[in-house]
Amino acid sequence: DMVTSPGGTSAAAIYELERGRLRTVLADAVWAAYRRTMSLSDSLSAGKDPEPMPPGSRS
């Protein structure tokens, strides 16, 4: 709110992004990357080749 003009174009765009749950989607993406990082780290620490993730799969 501090970088937009009330009723301005940026405020309208941010409203639509929030309405479409962009914040939730981005948070989910960050958590998925974190979980995958931990999985890869565990595999490499155990001296195993990491399992590839199939396209479109969720961790």
N, CA, C, O and CB atoms as a CASP TS submission, in Angstrom:
PFRMAT TS
TARGET T0000
AUTHOR 0000-0000-0000
METHOD Language model
MODEL 1
PARENT N/A
ATOM      1  N   ASP     1       0.807  -1.202   0.000  1.00  0.00           N
ATOM      2  CA  ASP     1       0.000   0.000   0.000  1.00  0.00           C
ATOM      3  C   ASP     1       0.851   1.267   0.000  1.00  0.00           C
ATOM      4  O   ASP     1       0.391   2.324  -0.433  1.00  0.00           O
ATOM      5  CB  ASP     1      -0.918  -0.003   1.191  1.00  0.00           C
ATOM      6  N   MET     2       2.073   1.167   0.477  1.00  0.00           N
ATOM      7  CA  MET     2       2.896   2.366   0.588  1.00  0.00           C
ATOM      8  C   MET     2       3.525   2.769  -0.743  1.00  0.00           C
ATOM      9  O   MET     2       4.055   3.875  -0.851  1.00  0.00           O
ATOM     10  CB  MET     2       3.979   2.150   1.618  1.00  0.00           C
ATOM     11  N   VAL     3       3.485   1.920  -1.745  1.00  0.00           N
ATOM     12  CA  VAL     3       4.105   2.268  -3.025  1.00  0.00           C
ATOM     13  C   VAL     3       3.080   2.440  -4.141  1.00  0.00           C
ATOM     14  O   VAL     3       3.450   2.587  -5.306  1.00  0.00           O
ATOM     15  CB  VAL     3       5.108   1.204  -3.419  1.00  0.00           C
ATOM     16  N   THR     4       1.806   2.424  -3.796  1.00  0.00           N
ATOM     17  CA  THR     4       0.773   2.603  -4.809  1.00  0.00           C
ATOM     18  C   THR     4      -0.084   3.813  -4.474  1.00  0.00           C
ATOM     19  O   THR     4      -0.243   4.188  -3.313  1.00  0.00           O
ATOM     20  CB  THR     4      -0.099   1.343  -4.928  1.00  0.00           C
ATOM     21  N   SER     5      -0.625   4.405  -5.514  1.00  0.00           N
ATOM     22  CA  SER     5      -1.590   5.488  -5.317  1.00  0.00           C
ATOM     23  C   SER     5      -2.957   4.855  -5.116  1.00  0.00           C
ATOM     24  O   SER     5      -3.326   3.953  -5.868  1.00  0.00           O
ATOM     25  CB  SER     5      -1.600   6.489  -6.534  1.00  0.00           C
ATOM     26  N   PRO     6      -3.717   5.298  -4.126  1.00  0.00           N
ATOM     27  CA  PRO     6      -5.054   4.734  -3.933  1.00  0.00           C
ATOM     28  C   PRO     6      -5.878   4.866  -5.217  1.00  0.00           C
ATOM     29  O   PRO     6      -6.013   5.956  -5.773  1.00  0.00           O
ATOM     30  CB  PRO     6      -5.776   5.436  -2.756  1.00  0.00           C
ATOM     31  N   GLY     7      -6.416   3.755  -5.669  1.00  0.00           N
ATOM     32  CA  GLY     7      -7.227   3.762  -6.878  1.00  0.00           C
ATOM     33  C   GLY     7      -6.430   3.846  -8.161  1.00  0.00           C
ATOM     34  O   GLY     7      -7.009   4.012  -9.235  1.00  0.00           O
ATOM     35  N   GLY     8      -5.107   3.733  -8.074  1.00  0.00           N
ATOM     36  CA  GLY     8      -4.260   3.832  -9.261  1.00  0.00           C
ATOM     37  C   GLY     8      -4.131   2.512 -10.013  1.00  0.00           C
ATOM     38  O   GLY     8      -4.732   1.502  -9.645  1.00  0.00           O
ATOM     39  N   THR     9      -3.340   2.547 -11.063  1.00  0.00           N
ATOM     40  CA  THR     9      -3.182   1.365 -11.912  1.00  0.00           C
ATOM     41  C   THR     9      -2.459   0.229 -11.190  1.00  0.00           C
ATOM     42  O   THR     9      -2.841  -0.933 -11.324  1.00  0.00           O
ATOM     43  CB  THR     9      -2.423   1.731 -13.177  1.00  0.00           C
ATOM     44  N   SER    10      -1.419   0.561 -10.425  1.00  0.00           N
ATOM     45  CA  SER    10      -0.695  -0.490  -9.689  1.00  0.00           C
ATOM     46  C   SER    10      -1.583  -1.115  -8.630  1.00  0.00           C
ATOM     47  O   SER    10      -1.554  -2.330  -8.434  1.00  0.00           O
ATOM     48  CB  SER    10       0.576   0.079  -9.037  1.00  0.00           C
ATOM     49  N   ALA    11      -2.371  -0.301  -7.946  1.00  0.00           N
ATOM     50  CA  ALA    11      -3.290  -0.821  -6.932  1.00  0.00           C
ATOM     51  C   ALA    11      -4.302  -1.771  -7.565  1.00  0.00           C
ATOM     52  O   ALA    11      -4.625  -2.809  -6.988  1.00  0.00           O
ATOM     53  CB  ALA    11      -4.018   0.335  -6.215  1.00  0.00           C
ATOM     54  N   ALA    12      -4.798  -1.423  -8.742  1.00  0.00           N
ATOM     55  CA  ALA    12      -5.756  -2.288  -9.435  1.00  0.00           C
ATOM     56  C   ALA    12      -5.106  -3.612  -9.826  1.00  0.00           C
ATOM     57  O   ALA    12      -5.716  -4.673  -9.693  1.00  0.00           O
ATOM     58  CB  ALA    12      -6.314  -1.583 -10.683  1.00  0.00           C
ATOM     59  N   ALA    13      -3.871  -3.546 -10.305  1.00  0.00           N
ATOM     60  CA  ALA    13      -3.164  -4.769 -10.699  1.00  0.00           C
ATOM     61  C   ALA    13      -2.893  -5.651  -9.489  1.00  0.00           C
ATOM     62  O   ALA    13      -3.100  -6.864  -9.545  1.00  0.00           O
ATOM     63  CB  ALA    13      -1.844  -4.425 -11.407  1.00  0.00           C
ATOM     64  N   ILE    14      -2.431  -5.052  -8.396  1.00  0.00           N
ATOM     65  CA  ILE    14      -2.147  -5.823  -7.184  1.00  0.00           C
ATOM     66  C   ILE    14      -3.425  -6.457  -6.647  1.00  0.00           C
ATOM     67  O   ILE    14      -3.407  -7.603  -6.199  1.00  0.00           O
ATOM     68  CB  ILE    14      -1.502  -4.927  -6.106  1.00  0.00           C
ATOM     69  N   TYR    15      -4.524  -5.730  -6.689  1.00  0.00           N
ATOM     70  CA  TYR    15      -5.805  -6.278  -6.244  1.00  0.00           C
ATOM     71  C   TYR    15      -6.150  -7.539  -7.035  1.00  0.00           C
ATOM     72  O   TYR    15      -6.548  -8.545  -6.448  1.00  0.00           O
ATOM     73  CB  TYR    15      -6.926  -5.228  -6.397  1.00  0.00           C
ATOM     74  N   GLU    16      -6.002  -7.496  -8.347  1.00  0.00           N
ATOM     75  CA  GLU    16      -6.324  -8.661  -9.172  1.00  0.00           C
ATOM     76  C   GLU    16      -5.387  -9.832  -8.881  1.00  0.00           C
ATOM     77  O   GLU    16      -5.824 -10.982  -8.847  1.00  0.00           O
ATOM     78  CB  GLU    16      -6.251  -8.294 -10.654  1.00  0.00           C
ATOM     79  N   LEU    17      -4.105  -9.545  -8.671  1.00  0.00           N
ATOM     80  CA  LEU    17      -3.157 -10.613  -8.340  1.00  0.00           C
ATOM     81  C   LEU    17      -3.525 -11.266  -7.013  1.00  0.00           C
ATOM     82  O   LEU    17      -3.483 -12.490  -6.892  1.00  0.00           O
ATOM     83  CB  LEU    17      -1.720 -10.063  -8.279  1.00  0.00           C
ATOM     84  N   GLU    18      -3.881 -10.467  -6.028  1.00  0.00           N
ATOM     85  CA  GLU    18      -4.280 -11.007  -4.729  1.00  0.00           C
ATOM     86  C   GLU    18      -5.585 -11.790  -4.841  1.00  0.00           C
ATOM     87  O   GLU    18      -5.745 -12.836  -4.212  1.00  0.00           O
ATOM     88  CB  GLU    18      -4.428  -9.878  -3.701  1.00  0.00           C
ATOM     89  N   ARG    19      -6.504 -11.282  -5.636  1.00  0.00           N
ATOM     90  CA  ARG    19      -7.789 -11.969  -5.820  1.00  0.00           C
ATOM     91  C   ARG    19      -7.576 -13.335  -6.459  1.00  0.00           C
ATOM     92  O   ARG    19      -8.309 -14.284  -6.180  1.00  0.00           O
ATOM     93  CB  ARG    19      -8.743 -11.119  -6.687  1.00  0.00           C
ATOM     94  N   GLY    20      -6.572 -13.423  -7.314  1.00  0.00           N
ATOM     95  CA  GLY    20      -6.243 -14.687  -7.964  1.00  0.00           C
ATOM     96  C   GLY    20      -5.324 -15.570  -7.132  1.00  0.00           C
ATOM     97  O   GLY    20      -4.841 -16.590  -7.624  1.00  0.00           O
ATOM     98  N   ARG    21      -5.075 -15.197  -5.877  1.00  0.00           N
ATOM     99  CA  ARG    21      -4.295 -15.984  -4.927  1.00  0.00           C
ATOM    100  C   ARG    21      -2.830 -16.118  -5.329  1.00  0.00           C
ATOM    101  O   ARG    21      -2.203 -17.141  -5.052  1.00  0.00           O
ATOM    102  CB  ARG    21      -4.902 -17.352  -4.778  1.00  0.00           C
ATOM    103  N   LEU    22      -2.282 -15.098  -5.979  1.00  0.00           N
ATOM    104  CA  LEU    22      -0.881 -15.138  -6.392  1.00  0.00           C
ATOM    105  C   LEU    22       0.049 -15.333  -5.199  1.00  0.00           C
ATOM    106  O   LEU    22       1.018 -16.087  -5.288  1.00  0.00           O
ATOM    107  CB  LEU    22      -0.513 -13.858  -7.133  1.00  0.00           C
ATOM    108  N   ARG    23      -0.234 -14.666  -4.092  1.00  0.00           N
ATOM    109  CA  ARG    23       0.618 -14.789  -2.906  1.00  0.00           C
ATOM    110  C   ARG    23       0.688 -16.250  -2.448  1.00  0.00           C
ATOM    111  O   ARG    23       1.761 -16.737  -2.094  1.00  0.00           O
ATOM    112  CB  ARG    23       0.086 -13.891  -1.759  1.00  0.00           C
ATOM    113  N   THR    24      -0.448 -16.944  -2.456  1.00  0.00           N
ATOM    114  CA  THR    24      -0.489 -18.352  -2.053  1.00  0.00           C
ATOM    115  C   THR    24       0.290 -19.215  -3.031  1.00  0.00           C
ATOM    116  O   THR    24       1.039 -20.100  -2.615  1.00  0.00           O
ATOM    117  CB  THR    24      -1.939 -18.846  -1.955  1.00  0.00           C
ATOM    118  N   VAL    25       0.125 -18.971  -4.312  1.00  0.00           N
ATOM    119  CA  VAL    25       0.837 -19.741  -5.332  1.00  0.00           C
ATOM    120  C   VAL    25       2.345 -19.551  -5.184  1.00  0.00           C
ATOM    121  O   VAL    25       3.101 -20.519  -5.262  1.00  0.00           O
ATOM    122  CB  VAL    25       0.380 -19.324  -6.746  1.00  0.00           C
ATOM    123  N   LEU    26       2.779 -18.329  -4.974  1.00  0.00           N
ATOM    124  CA  LEU    26       4.213 -18.072  -4.802  1.00  0.00           C
ATOM    125  C   LEU    26       4.747 -18.729  -3.534  1.00  0.00           C
ATOM    126  O   LEU    26       5.838 -19.298  -3.549  1.00  0.00           O
ATOM    127  CB  LEU    26       4.482 -16.564  -4.761  1.00  0.00           C
ATOM    128  N   ALA    27       4.000 -18.659  -2.446  1.00  0.00           N
ATOM    129  CA  ALA    27       4.431 -19.302  -1.201  1.00  0.00           C
ATOM    130  C   ALA    27       4.523 -20.811  -1.391  1.00  0.00           C
ATOM    131  O   ALA    27       5.472 -21.436  -0.919  1.00  0.00           O
ATOM    132  CB  ALA    27       3.461 -18.966  -0.045  1.00  0.00           C
ATOM    133  N   ASP    28       3.550 -21.403  -2.078  1.00  0.00           N
ATOM    134  CA  ASP    28       3.587 -22.844  -2.352  1.00  0.00           C
ATOM    135  C   ASP    28       4.807 -23.210  -3.189  1.00  0.00           C
ATOM    136  O   ASP    28       5.432 -24.244  -2.957  1.00  0.00           O
ATOM    137  CB  ASP    28       2.304 -23.289  -3.072  1.00  0.00           C
ATOM    138  N   ALA    29       5.148 -22.370  -4.158  1.00  0.00           N
ATOM    139  CA  ALA    29       6.313 -22.633  -5.010  1.00  0.00           C
ATOM    140  C   ALA    29       7.605 -22.586  -4.204  1.00  0.00           C
ATOM    141  O   ALA    29       8.495 -23.415  -4.398  1.00  0.00           O
ATOM    142  CB  ALA    29       6.376 -21.618  -6.160  1.00  0.00           C
ATOM    143  N   VAL    30       7.706 -21.624  -3.307  1.00  0.00           N
ATOM    144  CA  VAL    30       8.908 -21.525  -2.468  1.00  0.00           C
ATOM    145  C   VAL    30       9.024 -22.747  -1.570  1.00  0.00           C
ATOM    146  O   VAL    30      10.114 -23.302  -1.424  1.00  0.00           O
ATOM    147  CB  VAL    30       8.879 -20.235  -1.613  1.00  0.00           C
ATOM    148  N   TRP    31       7.919 -23.177  -0.965  1.00  0.00           N
ATOM    149  CA  TRP    31       7.957 -24.368  -0.105  1.00  0.00           C
ATOM    150  C   TRP    31       8.305 -25.615  -0.905  1.00  0.00           C
ATOM    151  O   TRP    31       9.050 -26.464  -0.416  1.00  0.00           O
ATOM    152  CB  TRP    31       6.610 -24.563   0.601  1.00  0.00           C
ATOM    153  N   ALA    32       7.787 -25.748  -2.122  1.00  0.00           N
ATOM    154  CA  ALA    32       8.118 -26.907  -2.961  1.00  0.00           C
ATOM    155  C   ALA    32       9.608 -26.927  -3.274  1.00  0.00           C
ATOM    156  O   ALA    32      10.237 -27.984  -3.243  1.00  0.00           O
ATOM    157  CB  ALA    32       7.298 -26.887  -4.271  1.00  0.00           C
ATOM    158  N   ALA    33      10.171 -25.768  -3.573  1.00  0.00           N
ATOM    159  CA  ALA    33      11.609 -25.691  -3.851  1.00  0.00           C
ATOM    160  C   ALA    33      12.412 -26.058  -2.605  1.00  0.00           C
ATOM    161  O   ALA    33      13.422 -26.754  -2.702  1.00  0.00           O
ATOM    162  CB  ALA    33      11.994 -24.276  -4.338  1.00  0.00           C
ATOM    163  N   TYR    34      11.973 -25.598  -1.448  1.00  0.00           N
ATOM    164  CA  TYR    34      12.653 -25.927  -0.190  1.00  0.00           C
ATOM    165  C   TYR    34      12.612 -27.436   0.075  1.00  0.00           C
ATOM    166  O   TYR    34      13.630 -28.043   0.408  1.00  0.00           O
ATOM    167  CB  TYR    34      12.006 -25.163   0.986  1.00  0.00           C
ATOM    168  N   ARG    35      11.419 -28.034  -0.077  1.00  0.00           N
ATOM    169  CA  ARG    35      11.298 -29.491   0.153  1.00  0.00           C
ATOM    170  C   ARG    35      12.187 -30.262  -0.810  1.00  0.00           C
ATOM    171  O   ARG    35      12.819 -31.243  -0.418  1.00  0.00           O
ATOM    172  CB  ARG    35       9.829 -29.951  -0.005  1.00  0.00           C
ATOM    173  N   ARG    36      12.242 -29.833  -2.056  1.00  0.00           N
ATOM    174  CA  ARG    36      13.084 -30.515  -3.040  1.00  0.00           C
ATOM    175  C   ARG    36      14.557 -30.344  -2.689  1.00  0.00           C
ATOM    176  O   ARG    36      15.343 -31.281  -2.826  1.00  0.00           O
ATOM    177  CB  ARG    36      12.807 -29.977  -4.458  1.00  0.00           C
ATOM    178  N   THR    37      14.928 -29.163  -2.242  1.00  0.00           N
ATOM    179  CA  THR    37      16.307 -28.925  -1.811  1.00  0.00           C
ATOM    180  C   THR    37      16.692 -29.876  -0.691  1.00  0.00           C
ATOM    181  O   THR    37      17.775 -30.462  -0.711  1.00  0.00           O
ATOM    182  CB  THR    37      16.488 -27.472  -1.353  1.00  0.00           C
ATOM    183  N   MET    38      15.809 -30.029   0.283  1.00  0.00           N
ATOM    184  CA  MET    38      16.092 -30.923   1.405  1.00  0.00           C
ATOM    185  C   MET    38      16.196 -32.372   0.932  1.00  0.00           C
ATOM    186  O   MET    38      17.057 -33.115   1.404  1.00  0.00           O
ATOM    187  CB  MET    38      15.004 -30.793   2.484  1.00  0.00           C
ATOM    188  N   SER    39      15.338 -32.776   0.016  1.00  0.00           N
ATOM    189  CA  SER    39      15.378 -34.133  -0.526  1.00  0.00           C
ATOM    190  C   SER    39      16.682 -34.383  -1.277  1.00  0.00           C
ATOM    191  O   SER    39      17.313 -35.426  -1.104  1.00  0.00           O
ATOM    192  CB  SER    39      14.180 -34.374  -1.453  1.00  0.00           C
ATOM    193  N   LEU    40      17.081 -33.433  -2.102  1.00  0.00           N
ATOM    194  CA  LEU    40      18.342 -33.568  -2.837  1.00  0.00           C
ATOM    195  C   LEU    40      19.525 -33.614  -1.878  1.00  0.00           C
ATOM    196  O   LEU    40      20.448 -34.407  -2.063  1.00  0.00           O
ATOM    197  CB  LEU    40      18.514 -32.409  -3.832  1.00  0.00           C
ATOM    198  N   SER    41      19.497 -32.773  -0.866  1.00  0.00           N
ATOM    199  CA  SER    41      20.572 -32.739   0.119  1.00  0.00           C
ATOM    200  C   SER    41      20.680 -34.066   0.859  1.00  0.00           C
ATOM    201  O   SER    41      21.779 -34.582   1.058  1.00  0.00           O
ATOM    202  CB  SER    41      20.349 -31.601   1.113  1.00  0.00           C
ATOM    203  N   ASP    42      19.542 -34.619   1.264  1.00  0.00           N
ATOM    204  CA  ASP    42      19.542 -35.907   1.966  1.00  0.00           C
ATOM    205  C   ASP    42      20.124 -37.008   1.086  1.00  0.00           C
ATOM    206  O   ASP    42      20.930 -37.816   1.547  1.00  0.00           O
ATOM    207  CB  ASP    42      18.116 -36.282   2.403  1.00  0.00           C
ATOM    208  N   SER    43      19.715 -37.038  -0.182  1.00  0.00           N
ATOM    209  CA  SER    43      20.218 -38.063  -1.103  1.00  0.00           C
ATOM    210  C   SER    43      21.721 -37.937  -1.292  1.00  0.00           C
ATOM    211  O   SER    43      22.446 -38.929  -1.223  1.00  0.00           O
ATOM    212  CB  SER    43      19.510 -37.963  -2.460  1.00  0.00           C
ATOM    213  N   LEU    44      22.182 -36.732  -1.527  1.00  0.00           N
ATOM    214  CA  LEU    44      23.610 -36.526  -1.759  1.00  0.00           C
ATOM    215  C   LEU    44      24.430 -36.815  -0.505  1.00  0.00           C
ATOM    216  O   LEU    44      25.531 -37.355  -0.601  1.00  0.00           O
ATOM    217  CB  LEU    44      23.866 -35.100  -2.230  1.00  0.00           C
ATOM    218  N   SER    45      23.908 -36.461   0.665  1.00  0.00           N
ATOM    219  CA  SER    45      24.612 -36.743   1.920  1.00  0.00           C
ATOM    220  C   SER    45      24.732 -38.241   2.162  1.00  0.00           C
ATOM    221  O   SER    45      25.702 -38.704   2.763  1.00  0.00           O
ATOM    222  CB  SER    45      23.891 -36.082   3.096  1.00  0.00           C
ATOM    223  N   ALA    46      23.742 -38.997   1.691  1.00  0.00           N
ATOM    224  CA  ALA    46      23.754 -40.448   1.855  1.00  0.00           C
ATOM    225  C   ALA    46      24.543 -41.133   0.741  1.00  0.00           C
ATOM    226  O   ALA    46      24.637 -42.360   0.715  1.00  0.00           O
ATOM    227  CB  ALA    46      22.327 -40.985   1.888  1.00  0.00           C
ATOM    228  N   GLY    47      25.109 -40.354  -0.175  1.00  0.00           N
ATOM    229  CA  GLY    47      25.894 -40.917  -1.267  1.00  0.00           C
ATOM    230  C   GLY    47      25.057 -41.555  -2.359  1.00  0.00           C
ATOM    231  O   GLY    47      25.552 -42.379  -3.127  1.00  0.00           O
ATOM    232  N   LYS    48      23.778 -41.171  -2.430  1.00  0.00           N
ATOM    233  CA  LYS    48      22.877 -41.720  -3.448  1.00  0.00           C
ATOM    234  C   LYS    48      22.662 -40.691  -4.550  1.00  0.00           C
ATOM    235  O   LYS    48      22.788 -39.484  -4.343  1.00  0.00           O
ATOM    236  CB  LYS    48      21.518 -42.138  -2.821  1.00  0.00           C
ATOM    237  N   ASP    49      22.331 -41.214  -5.732  1.00  0.00           N
ATOM    238  CA  ASP    49      21.905 -40.315  -6.802  1.00  0.00           C
ATOM    239  C   ASP    49      20.485 -39.859  -6.483  1.00  0.00           C
ATOM    240  O   ASP    49      19.639 -40.687  -6.145  1.00  0.00           O
ATOM    241  CB  ASP    49      21.980 -41.014  -8.213  1.00  0.00           C
ATOM    242  N   PRO    50      20.209 -38.577  -6.584  1.00  0.00           N
ATOM    243  CA  PRO    50      18.852 -38.101  -6.305  1.00  0.00           C
ATOM    244  C   PRO    50      17.858 -38.640  -7.321  1.00  0.00           C
ATOM    245  O   PRO    50      18.173 -38.807  -8.500  1.00  0.00           O
ATOM    246  CB  PRO    50      18.813 -36.575  -6.300  1.00  0.00           C
ATOM    247  N   GLU    51      16.662 -38.907  -6.840  1.00  0.00           N
ATOM    248  CA  GLU    51      15.590 -39.347  -7.727  1.00  0.00           C
ATOM    249  C   GLU    51      15.112 -38.158  -8.552  1.00  0.00           C
ATOM    250  O   GLU    51      14.854 -37.086  -8.004  1.00  0.00           O
ATOM    251  CB  GLU    51      14.412 -39.972  -6.919  1.00  0.00           C
ATOM    252  N   PRO    52      14.992 -38.339  -9.864  1.00  0.00           N
ATOM    253  CA  PRO    52      14.449 -37.235 -10.669  1.00  0.00           C
ATOM    254  C   PRO    52      12.959 -37.073 -10.397  1.00  0.00           C
ATOM    255  O   PRO    52      12.262 -38.039 -10.088  1.00  0.00           O
ATOM    256  CB  PRO    52      14.695 -37.481 -12.180  1.00  0.00           C
ATOM    257  N   MET    53      12.491 -35.861 -10.514  1.00  0.00           N
ATOM    258  CA  MET    53      11.062 -35.608 -10.373  1.00  0.00           C
ATOM    259  C   MET    53      10.442 -35.616 -11.758  1.00  0.00           C
ATOM    260  O   MET    53      10.929 -34.934 -12.659  1.00  0.00           O
ATOM    261  CB  MET    53      10.789 -34.258  -9.643  1.00  0.00           C
ATOM    262  N   PRO    54       9.368 -36.384 -11.939  1.00  0.00           N
ATOM    263  CA  PRO    54       8.689 -36.359 -13.239  1.00  0.00           C
ATOM    264  C   PRO    54       8.097 -34.976 -13.505  1.00  0.00           C
ATOM    265  O   PRO    54       7.707 -34.282 -12.566  1.00  0.00           O
ATOM    266  CB  PRO    54       7.580 -37.435 -13.296  1.00  0.00           C
ATOM    267  N   PRO    55       8.028 -34.573 -14.765  1.00  0.00           N
ATOM    268  CA  PRO    55       7.431 -33.269 -15.077  1.00  0.00           C
ATOM    269  C   PRO    55       6.013 -33.175 -14.530  1.00  0.00           C
ATOM    270  O   PRO    55       5.228 -34.114 -14.661  1.00  0.00           O
ATOM    271  CB  PRO    55       7.426 -33.028 -16.596  1.00  0.00           C
ATOM    272  N   GLY    56       5.692 -32.060 -13.929  1.00  0.00           N
ATOM    273  CA  GLY    56       4.342 -31.836 -13.419  1.00  0.00           C
ATOM    274  C   GLY    56       4.055 -32.466 -12.078  1.00  0.00           C
ATOM    275  O   GLY    56       2.938 -32.348 -11.573  1.00  0.00           O
ATOM    276  N   SER    57       5.042 -33.141 -11.476  1.00  0.00           N
ATOM    277  CA  SER    57       4.790 -33.788 -10.187  1.00  0.00           C
ATOM    278  C   SER    57       4.956 -32.800  -9.057  1.00  0.00           C
ATOM    279  O   SER    57       5.560 -31.739  -9.218  1.00  0.00           O
ATOM    280  CB  SER    57       5.724 -34.980  -9.984  1.00  0.00           C
ATOM    281  N   ARG    58       4.414 -33.162  -7.917  1.00  0.00           N
ATOM    282  CA  ARG    58       4.546 -32.335  -6.717  1.00  0.00           C
ATOM    283  C   ARG    58       5.426 -33.060  -5.727  1.00  0.00           C
ATOM    284  O   ARG    58       5.366 -34.284  -5.605  1.00  0.00           O
ATOM    285  CB  ARG    58       3.161 -32.011  -6.091  1.00  0.00           C
ATOM    286  N   SER    59       6.246 -32.299  -5.018  1.00  0.00           N
ATOM    287  CA  SER    59       7.118 -32.922  -4.025  1.00  0.00           C
ATOM    288  C   SER    59       6.404 -33.085  -2.713  1.00  0.00           C
ATOM    289  O   SER    59       6.984 -33.594  -1.754  1.00  0.00           O
ATOM    290  CB  SER    59       8.381 -32.107  -3.828  1.00  0.00           C
TER
END
